[in-house]
Amino acid sequence: MPAHLAAGQDANDIAVYIAKCSGNAHCGVTAARSSAAPGGGTTTTAQGGGGAAKPNGKAIFASAGCGGCHVLAAAGSKGSIGPNLDDTKPDAAKVVDVVTHGKGVMPGYGDKLTTQQIEHVAAFVSTAAG
């Protein structure tokens, strides 16, 4: 693939879209939009849930397509394939394990999300569920 096909915000938006769609049959949902942060990094505009959730957990949950399979009221998701996270109320360690390695029909995301992204999703889900 040629280098520099997209730059800046366009490159960020493409990366979010690809991360959201990889391995997800429910890819029609609009991805969260990221924006430039001080120091050259990016932040995501659709940020966290309540409590001690890390700020990007909600946006990563959305962009990875988690809501296509799971119910989680704090994320506005109504999926019907995977467990209802509001009912199961998993702790952060359980979320990290299942998201990283997969379980049942759920694929692992350890090769699609960074450890930090998985930790952010786990913090969001474990504090927002229920």
ROROTOR-646452 format. One line per field, with one value per residue: x, y, z of N, C-alpha, C, O in turn; residue number from 1; residue in one letter. Coordinates in pm, 1 decimal. Example, Ala and Ser with C-alpha at 12.3 -4.5 7.8 and 13.67 -1.06 7.14 Angstrom:
nc1 <- (1319.0_1285.0)
nc2 <- (-569.0_-225.0)
nc3 <- (780.0_708.0)
cac1 <- (1230.0_1367.0)
cac2 <- (-450.0_-106.0)
cac3 <- (780.0_714.0)
cc1 <- (1320.0_1290.0)
cc2 <- (-330.0_3.0)
cc3 <- (780.0_787.0)
oc1 <- (1423.6_1340.9)
oc2 <- (-331.9_113.8)
oc3 <- (846.5_803.9)
n <- (1_2)
res <- (A_S)
end
This chain:
nc1 <- (85.3_59.4_242.7_129.6_-141.4_-348.6_-374.9_-335.6_-646.9_-805.1_-657.9_-671.6_-950.3_-989.6_-837.9_-985.3_-1225.6_-1142.4_-1050.2_-1291.3_-1439.8_-1296.1_-1326.5_-1596.8_-1930.2_-2128.6_-2093.2_-2200.2_-2228.6_-2162.4_-1834.2_-1651.6_-1520.1_-1192.3_-964.2_-701.4_-464.5_-294.1_55.4_66.0_-66.6_-375.2_-715.6_-1032.9_-1356.5_-1597.2_-1626.5_-1558.9_-1753.9_-1933.6_-1808.6_-1495.1_-1410.3_-1185.4_-1098.8_-1120.6_-1258.0_-1536.8_-1551.7_-1376.0_-1509.2_-1730.3_-1605.9_-1477.6_-1684.4_-1827.9_-2086.0_-2247.2_-2289.8_-2330.9_-2539.4_-2530.5_-2624.0_-2506.0_-2347.7_-2528.8_-2592.9_-2748.1_-2707.5_-2757.7_-2625.5_-2404.0_-2337.6_-2552.1_-2420.1_-2501.3_-2650.7_-2471.8_-2258.8_-1960.1_-1633.1_-1336.1_-1104.7_-1210.6_-1324.2_-1092.0_-962.2_-1149.7_-1188.9_-929.1_-857.1_-1085.0_-1398.0_-1614.8_-1828.4_-1723.1_-1458.9_-1108.5_-960.2_-702.3_-511.7_-603.6_-660.2_-477.4_-301.0_-348.7_-583.1_-762.4_-761.3_-880.5_-1137.6_-1218.9_-1220.7_-1422.8_-1649.2_-1667.9_-1727.1_-1951.1_-2149.1_-2469.7)
nc2 <- (-116.9_219.2_479.2_746.9_793.9_896.9_1153.4_1312.9_1401.4_1250.3_1010.8_923.4_880.9_676.4_473.0_428.9_338.8_100.6_-47.3_-76.0_-230.6_-465.4_-803.1_-790.4_-838.2_-652.5_-389.7_-140.4_74.2_406.5_510.6_627.4_956.7_1075.2_1323.9_1567.0_1580.1_1768.1_1766.5_1591.7_1346.6_1153.5_1203.9_1070.4_1171.1_1070.4_1006.8_820.8_648.1_648.4_689.1_535.2_478.7_456.1_726.0_669.2_431.9_398.0_498.1_324.6_81.4_131.6_179.3_-61.1_-223.2_-359.2_-319.2_-424.5_-683.6_-699.8_-601.9_-298.2_-53.2_196.4_242.4_262.0_38.6_-245.1_-513.8_-863.2_-1102.0_-1170.2_-1199.3_-1009.0_-734.2_-563.7_-729.5_-939.9_-806.8_-796.1_-812.4_-606.9_-765.0_-1000.8_-898.7_-809.7_-1057.2_-1204.7_-1030.0_-1014.0_-1286.5_-1410.5_-1599.0_-1871.2_-1797.6_-1550.6_-1373.5_-1334.8_-1020.3_-950.4_-925.4_-717.6_-493.5_-273.0_-347.6_-142.4_-25.6_-238.4_-251.7_-4.7_-43.2_-251.1_-121.9_67.5_-99.1_-257.0_-67.4_61.7_-125.8_-256.7)
nc3 <- (0.0_-85.5_78.2_293.1_214.9_357.2_603.6_925.0_1072.1_896.3_871.0_1136.2_1160.9_973.3_1091.6_1329.5_1217.9_1087.0_1308.6_1443.6_1266.2_1220.5_1218.1_1281.5_1219.4_1233.0_1116.6_1046.7_1219.7_1320.6_1373.9_1662.4_1668.8_1658.1_1788.2_1751.2_2010.0_2268.2_2220.4_2010.9_2025.1_2020.5_2117.2_2207.0_2116.2_2217.8_2521.7_2826.7_3090.1_3396.2_3733.4_3813.7_3559.2_3286.3_3065.1_2782.4_2753.2_2691.8_2429.5_2297.3_2338.0_2174.6_1920.8_1871.4_1820.3_2015.6_2113.1_1918.5_1981.8_2259.7_2537.5_2699.7_2890.4_2958.0_2740.4_2546.3_2399.9_2244.8_2178.7_2088.7_2081.5_2247.5_2607.0_2826.6_2953.9_3155.4_3315.0_3383.5_3502.7_3495.2_3652.3_3625.2_3576.6_3467.1_3230.4_3097.3_3056.0_2894.2_2675.3_2576.5_2520.2_2420.7_2426.7_2407.6_2143.1_2107.0_1965.3_2048.1_2123.0_2158.7_1963.9_1818.2_1967.4_2181.6_2489.4_2669.9_2561.8_2598.1_2877.8_2931.9_2823.9_2991.9_3241.8_3195.5_3133.2_3369.0_3564.4_3467.3_3412.5_3491.9)
cac1 <- (0.0_140.4_248.6_71.5_-271.3_-430.0_-295.4_-409.3_-776.9_-850.7_-589.0_-729.9_-1084.9_-975.2_-790.6_-1098.3_-1319.7_-1084.9_-1052.3_-1429.8_-1493.5_-1219.2_-1389.6_-1730.5_-2030.1_-2221.1_-2001.5_-2266.9_-2239.0_-2064.7_-1722.3_-1621.8_-1423.8_-1084.1_-913.2_-563.5_-444.3_-166.3_171.1_62.3_-146.3_-515.7_-814.2_-1157.2_-1457.2_-1702.2_-1548.2_-1594.0_-1878.8_-1928.1_-1716.4_-1352.5_-1380.8_-1083.3_-1169.8_-1144.3_-1324.6_-1665.1_-1523.9_-1315.4_-1620.4_-1808.6_-1529.1_-1444.1_-1806.8_-1877.1_-2229.7_-2317.4_-2318.2_-2360.3_-2621.5_-2468.7_-2702.9_-2418.1_-2293.0_-2641.1_-2588.3_-2857.3_-2674.6_-2829.7_-2547.0_-2324.0_-2403.3_-2597.5_-2320.0_-2570.6_-2693.9_-2358.7_-2174.1_-1825.6_-1528.9_-1237.0_-1015.5_-1286.2_-1334.3_-958.8_-936.7_-1237.7_-1161.1_-797.3_-847.1_-1210.7_-1466.3_-1730.5_-1829.4_-1654.5_-1316.0_-1017.9_-920.0_-565.5_-430.8_-668.8_-655.7_-358.8_-326.7_-406.4_-721.1_-839.8_-776.1_-977.6_-1269.5_-1249.3_-1255.1_-1552.8_-1753.8_-1682.7_-1785.2_-2076.7_-2247.1_-2569.3)
cac2 <- (0.0_341.7_558.2_880.6_807.0_981.7_1214.4_1388.6_1353.6_1145.0_887.8_881.3_829.9_548.5_376.3_397.4_259.3_-32.7_-115.9_-108.9_-330.0_-588.7_-919.4_-758.5_-841.8_-540.9_-278.6_-22.4_176.6_513.5_504.0_747.9_1041.0_1119.5_1455.7_1589.2_1616.5_1835.3_1677.6_1508.1_1225.7_1174.3_1171.1_1036.1_1264.1_999.3_956.9_738.3_634.5_705.9_631.0_536.6_430.3_532.7_815.1_620.5_301.9_400.5_516.3_201.1_-14.0_162.5_165.5_-202.7_-292.7_-441.7_-300.9_-505.7_-814.1_-690.5_-496.7_-218.6_69.9_314.1_260.8_271.0_-77.6_-339.9_-636.9_-980.4_-1222.6_-1200.2_-1175.4_-876.6_-692.1_-504.2_-840.9_-1019.2_-717.4_-854.1_-725.8_-566.0_-876.5_-1090.3_-831.8_-814.4_-1194.3_-1243.4_-945.4_-1050.3_-1424.0_-1459.0_-1704.5_-1916.1_-1744.7_-1421.1_-1382.8_-1253.6_-893.4_-923.6_-888.3_-604.2_-379.8_-271.6_-380.1_-23.5_-13.7_-343.1_-208.1_105.3_-104.5_-325.4_-25.6_122.9_-200.8_-300.5_38.5_108.0_-234.7_-270.4)
cac3 <- (0.0_-89.3_201.4_298.7_148.3_444.0_709.5_1025.4_1116.9_805.5_909.4_1263.6_1135.1_905.0_1191.0_1417.1_1138.9_1067.7_1437.9_1474.0_1173.7_1210.9_1278.3_1330.9_1113.0_1253.0_1092.4_997.0_1322.2_1304.8_1468.0_1739.3_1598.9_1745.3_1753.5_1793.0_2149.8_2286.2_2215.4_1892.9_2041.6_1989.5_2217.9_2141.1_2162.5_2291.2_2633.8_2939.0_3162.4_3529.1_3830.0_3789.7_3425.1_3216.7_2974.7_2647.3_2754.8_2621.0_2286.8_2246.6_2335.7_2054.2_1796.8_1851.0_1782.0_2127.1_2126.5_1820.2_2042.8_2402.9_2597.3_2805.0_2887.3_2961.2_2606.1_2453.2_2310.6_2263.2_2106.6_2137.6_2058.0_2366.2_2735.6_2866.9_3051.6_3269.6_3400.7_3433.6_3583.7_3510.3_3707.8_3525.3_3543.3_3378.1_3100.1_3035.2_3012.2_2783.8_2558.3_2525.2_2471.2_2365.5_2502.2_2331.4_2005.8_2102.5_1934.7_2127.1_2062.6_2200.3_1847.4_1752.3_2059.9_2267.5_2629.6_2731.9_2515.5_2666.1_3017.1_2933.3_2804.2_3114.5_3346.9_3160.2_3148.5_3508.4_3646.0_3408.3_3402.1_3598.7)
cc1 <- (89.9_134.3_174.4_-57.6_-364.8_-340.5_-387.6_-539.5_-830.3_-787.5_-645.3_-867.5_-1081.1_-931.8_-902.9_-1197.1_-1268.7_-1086.5_-1193.2_-1478.7_-1417.7_-1287.4_-1530.5_-1828.4_-2126.7_-2148.0_-2069.7_-2276.4_-2130.0_-1958.9_-1707.8_-1513.3_-1317.7_-1033.7_-773.1_-558.8_-312.0_-52.3_165.1_-16.8_-288.6_-600.1_-942.4_-1267.4_-1568.5_-1636.7_-1630.6_-1732.6_-1863.7_-1816.2_-1571.7_-1315.4_-1275.3_-1149.9_-1199.1_-1222.6_-1453.4_-1643.0_-1463.4_-1421.0_-1701.6_-1729.5_-1489.4_-1567.5_-1868.2_-2029.6_-2310.6_-2358.0_-2368.3_-2455.9_-2537.1_-2534.5_-2615.0_-2355.2_-2403.3_-2648.0_-2695.3_-2832.4_-2744.3_-2752.6_-2472.0_-2400.8_-2443.4_-2504.3_-2382.8_-2617.6_-2576.0_-2263.8_-2032.1_-1728.0_-1422.7_-1146.4_-1083.3_-1295.5_-1200.5_-933.3_-1019.5_-1210.2_-1026.6_-798.1_-971.9_-1271.3_-1591.3_-1722.1_-1758.2_-1507.1_-1233.9_-979.9_-777.5_-474.2_-489.5_-664.6_-528.1_-398.9_-393.8_-552.0_-811.2_-862.1_-878.1_-1119.5_-1311.3_-1289.8_-1394.3_-1663.5_-1775.4_-1742.7_-1922.8_-2185.6_-2341.4_-2640.4)
cc2 <- (123.2_417.0_689.6_896.8_896.9_1035.9_1283.1_1322.4_1242.2_1011.0_834.3_818.7_693.8_441.4_334.9_307.2_116.2_-110.7_-160.3_-225.7_-462.0_-700.7_-895.8_-752.0_-724.3_-409.1_-150.6_91.0_280.0_505.2_635.3_825.7_1087.1_1255.1_1472.6_1633.6_1691.0_1734.1_1579.0_1380.4_1250.3_1141.8_1139.7_1119.7_1196.4_934.4_891.9_736.0_698.8_646.9_643.4_487.4_518.5_607.6_760.0_490.9_297.2_412.7_390.2_91.5_6.6_133.8_21.4_-285.0_-379.1_-436.1_-376.9_-640.6_-804.5_-577.5_-429.7_-81.6_194.3_343.4_276.3_152.4_-180.0_-469.0_-757.1_-1110.3_-1264.7_-1172.8_-1029.0_-832.7_-624.0_-612.1_-915.0_-938.3_-772.8_-756.8_-702.0_-681.2_-973.6_-1028.9_-837.9_-953.7_-1230.1_-1159.8_-984.4_-1185.3_-1476.6_-1565.7_-1743.0_-1864.8_-1610.5_-1441.4_-1299.6_-1127.9_-856.0_-884.5_-769.3_-477.5_-387.7_-312.0_-263.3_-4.9_-116.5_-305.9_-94.7_51.4_-177.6_-232.7_33.9_20.9_-236.1_-194.1_82.5_1.7_-234.1_-143.9)
cc3 <- (0.0_43.6_184.1_217.7_227.6_553.6_808.3_1066.3_1026.8_842.4_1040.8_1243.0_1066.2_1004.2_1284.9_1343.6_1121.5_1198.4_1473.4_1390.2_1172.2_1288.7_1326.4_1215.3_1120.6_1233.3_1045.4_1095.6_1301.8_1413.2_1543.1_1665.7_1697.7_1698.5_1809.0_1938.0_2160.6_2284.4_2100.4_1906.4_1997.0_2111.4_2144.2_2201.1_2241.6_2412.5_2740.9_2996.5_3297.9_3610.8_3788.6_3650.4_3359.8_3102.1_2835.8_2641.6_2675.6_2470.2_2225.8_2238.3_2208.0_1927.6_1767.9_1814.9_1891.1_2139.7_2023.7_1877.0_2186.6_2437.5_2704.7_2797.6_2881.7_2825.8_2502.2_2358.7_2347.9_2185.9_2167.7_2119.3_2183.8_2493.0_2754.4_2979.6_3172.2_3366.5_3462.7_3521.3_3604.0_3575.0_3600.4_3483.1_3446.6_3238.6_3027.7_2978.8_2889.0_2658.9_2496.4_2455.2_2401.6_2454.7_2424.0_2188.3_1994.4_2070.4_2032.0_2050.8_2101.1_2085.8_1771.7_1836.1_2141.6_2409.1_2699.4_2689.2_2585.0_2812.3_3028.5_2916.2_2931.9_3226.8_3320.5_3186.4_3295.6_3598.4_3596.1_3408.0_3521.5_3626.4)
oc1 <- (185.7_31.7_158.3_-80.3_-450.1_-242.2_-504.3_-543.3_-894.3_-856.1_-664.7_-897.8_-1161.1_-984.0_-914.9_-1246.8_-1344.6_-1120.9_-1212.8_-1552.2_-1472.1_-1303.3_-1580.9_-1812.8_-2199.6_-2142.4_-1999.3_-2328.0_-2016.6_-1991.2_-1746.8_-1423.7_-1349.5_-1057.1_-731.7_-639.9_-226.8_-64.7_250.1_-33.7_-319.7_-560.9_-958.2_-1272.7_-1629.5_-1595.7_-1752.9_-1819.2_-1787.9_-1738.6_-1529.0_-1198.7_-1276.0_-1248.1_-1297.7_-1251.6_-1476.9_-1709.3_-1497.4_-1422.9_-1737.6_-1781.4_-1469.6_-1556.1_-1952.3_-2093.9_-2431.6_-2450.2_-2441.4_-2453.8_-2479.3_-2504.1_-2646.0_-2313.9_-2375.9_-2702.8_-2728.2_-2926.6_-2785.1_-2808.3_-2475.8_-2515.5_-2377.1_-2509.4_-2324.7_-2623.5_-2579.2_-2195.2_-1989.5_-1737.4_-1420.7_-1114.4_-1019.2_-1276.8_-1196.3_-887.5_-965.5_-1208.4_-1014.0_-746.4_-965.3_-1206.4_-1665.6_-1621.8_-1735.4_-1438.0_-1284.8_-968.9_-735.4_-372.1_-432.2_-665.2_-476.8_-516.9_-485.6_-636.3_-922.9_-971.3_-954.0_-1211.3_-1426.1_-1384.2_-1474.0_-1761.1_-1889.4_-1803.9_-2002.7_-2303.8_-2300.1_-2727.2)
oc2 <- (130.5_417.2_737.8_1002.2_964.9_972.5_1308.5_1202.2_1149.2_908.8_713.7_714.7_605.9_329.9_216.8_210.1_20.9_-228.9_-269.3_-311.0_-562.3_-692.5_-974.7_-670.9_-698.5_-326.4_-57.6_197.0_244.9_494.0_741.1_765.5_1132.6_1296.0_1402.3_1714.9_1678.9_1626.3_1490.5_1309.8_1356.0_1062.5_1179.4_1138.0_1261.3_818.5_904.8_813.5_794.7_564.5_746.1_457.0_640.5_558.7_802.3_443.4_202.7_344.3_353.8_15.7_-90.2_70.0_-14.9_-403.2_-464.1_-535.8_-392.4_-704.6_-892.8_-471.3_-496.6_-2.6_288.2_456.3_300.6_163.6_-198.9_-527.9_-754.0_-1218.2_-1381.5_-1128.4_-937.9_-888.4_-625.7_-588.6_-949.1_-995.4_-793.8_-635.5_-769.7_-693.7_-1023.2_-1098.9_-868.2_-966.8_-1280.1_-1213.4_-986.9_-1198.3_-1577.0_-1616.7_-1655.7_-1885.3_-1561.8_-1516.8_-1204.5_-1129.5_-742.5_-818.9_-724.7_-366.8_-496.5_-310.5_-282.6_28.5_-84.5_-326.7_-89.8_94.8_-166.9_-262.2_48.8_51.8_-244.2_-227.5_135.0_35.8_-214.1_-139.7)
oc3 <- (76.9_111.6_72.0_158.3_170.6_592.1_778.3_1092.4_1075.8_844.9_1055.5_1301.5_1098.0_1001.1_1317.3_1400.6_1139.4_1198.8_1527.1_1440.1_1126.0_1410.5_1406.3_1124.1_1024.9_1324.4_1006.2_1060.2_1269.0_1531.4_1493.6_1606.5_1807.6_1584.8_1901.2_1982.2_2072.7_2342.6_2091.6_1806.9_1942.0_2197.0_2028.7_2322.7_2326.6_2405.9_2746.5_2955.9_3312.9_3562.4_3735.8_3626.0_3376.1_3046.3_2775.4_2531.7_2600.3_2392.2_2113.2_2141.4_2140.9_1835.9_1652.0_1782.6_1862.0_2172.7_2040.1_1826.3_2231.6_2375.3_2790.4_2708.2_2808.4_2799.4_2384.7_2249.0_2465.0_2132.9_2283.8_2139.4_2222.4_2488.6_2704.8_3089.3_3280.7_3487.2_3581.0_3606.1_3717.5_3556.2_3497.6_3364.9_3354.0_3139.1_2908.5_2865.3_2790.3_2548.1_2374.0_2344.3_2330.7_2546.0_2379.1_2120.0_1883.7_2138.9_2091.4_1928.2_2079.0_2106.2_1672.3_1782.3_2167.8_2443.9_2779.1_2772.5_2625.6_2865.1_3125.2_2985.8_2974.9_3300.1_3413.1_3254.7_3341.3_3699.9_3673.7_3403.6_3635.7_3713.6)
n <- (1_2_3_4_5_6_7_8_9_10_11_12_13_14_15_16_17_18_19_20_21_22_23_24_25_26_27_28_29_30_31_32_33_34_35_36_37_38_39_40_41_42_43_44_45_46_47_48_49_50_51_52_53_54_55_56_57_58_59_60_61_62_63_64_65_66_67_68_69_70_71_72_73_74_75_76_77_78_79_80_81_82_83_84_85_86_87_88_89_90_91_92_93_94_95_96_97_98_99_100_101_102_103_104_105_106_107_108_109_110_111_112_113_114_115_116_117_118_119_120_121_122_123_124_125_126_127_128_129_130)
res <- (M_P_A_H_L_A_A_G_Q_D_A_N_D_I_A_V_Y_I_A_K_C_S_G_N_A_H_C_G_V_T_A_A_R_S_S_A_A_P_G_G_G_T_T_T_T_A_Q_G_G_G_G_A_A_K_P_N_G_K_A_I_F_A_S_A_G_C_G_G_C_H_V_L_A_A_A_G_S_K_G_S_I_G_P_N_L_D_D_T_K_P_D_A_A_K_V_V_D_V_V_T_H_G_K_G_V_M_P_G_Y_G_D_K_L_T_T_Q_Q_I_E_H_V_A_A_F_V_S_T_A_A_G)
end
